[in-house]
Amino acid sequence: MEKQSNARPWVLAEANYAYTKENPYQVAVLPMGATEPHNLHLPYGTDVFEGTVIGEHICEAAHQQGAKVALLPTIPYGTETNMREFPLAMNLNPTTLSHVIKDLVASLEKSGVRKLLLLNSHGGNDFKPLLRELYGTTSVQIFLCNWYQIIADLYGPIFENRDDHAGEMETSLIMAYYPHLVAKNADGTLMADQGDTAPSRFTAINEGWVSITRPWHLLTTNAGSGNPHAATADKGRKVMEVLVERIGGFIVELSNAEIDERFPFA
């Protein structure tokens, strides 16, 4: 009797050639993470863990609805140039990341996978210029989702505090799916500061109509931006439900869509 595999076929790292040979994928999802400090209480791999677990959930949901989707292994490094003063913020310059993605796009194209979703989990990664550069040079249609930007409407209904980095939302996600990695004090409180940030001396920067690359050792106390202390695991599970509905639904549509001369327009 043949032994059946327990692999999840929507996770490429677990799939085998016997499966991929008979079940070609239509969509690839590539989570882009980072390795950097997240206040005092969250792991350096927070963005990696988030990208991975979100990718697993959205791809599973899409697969169950018939999408031919493959979750690629998460890229664990991102652009950290503004965190240089923090130890072990592991930097890949934007040009380096672009070369990595270009090579992976070429691999997908050679394999006949013509739809790619970049699932970005790190605010320091800026991939829109790369999408513009690759447009027209490859048959792979590339889409970008900064997942943390599509849940802005959840601040208020779910979260009390805005989260820029290692705040309530990110802490809630890690509490829900990696609780053993959240550092706490002896009394059970988070081993974290309040996530306060220093204002600029320039009103234009504070109001957002002039931007800079923020030096995080001056902006923050311990790399945290956003108060994490109202975080709960239940909030993390609620935000995952929204992400699965929104991004998972998009993947199903993308998998079913025909690439023609007007794609992606009607």
Protein Blocks (a to p, Z undefined) as FASTA:
>chain_A
ZZddfbdfklmklpcfklmmmmccfbdcddddddddehjkbcfklmmmmmmmmmmmmmmm
mmmnopacddddddfbdcfklmmmpghiacddfklmmmmmmmmmmmmmmnopabdcdddf
bfkbcfklmmmmmgopacbdcddddfklmmmmmgojlmmbdcfbhplklmmmmmmmmmml
pccdfkopacddehiacddfbfklmnopaccdddfklmpmnopacdfklgcfklmmmmmm
mmmmmmmmmmmmmmmpccdfklcbZZ
